[in-house]
Amino acid sequence: MKEKCLLKNEDGSVLVIALIMMGLLILLGVSASTTTEIEIQIAGNERSHGIAFYAAETAGAYVAGSPELYGADNITVGGYIDFPDDGDASVRYALGSASFNGDVEYLGRFAGRSSGDSAGQVWHHRYKMRCSGYGPSNAKTQIEAGFYRRGL
């Protein structure tokens, strides 16, 4: 009787190698697909937060163009004025897919004299603005900055 050696029998080895290669390629494809999906989510989040950041920056420009927020009506230490609606802090100024709101707080004053001042005491009034920007997907960015104005 003739014995067969299974180790020397190469019938079907190409099929086994092809199946192993196909399995590895499937794993590689699934991995690439998952990575791409995560990268798309990251890019979307970055875009949403960028929009929110620029909305908060726009709020800073809104404050600069609204002297009623930092004028004679806002000179109580610790007092603040909400914008865009002083009566309701939750109101937002809409900018397409973004919006903003915030407040301007009066921090106090200090005496100062600098070149170009007329004779007499000039006060430097210090303020802090807190600007919140809102973008798509519930993105939110907050910017806080200090500034002052000169006046009596």
Helices and strands as residue ranges (DSSP letters): G 6-8, H 13-64, G 67-69, E 80-83, E 93-95, E 98-112, E 122-134, G 136-138, E 140-151
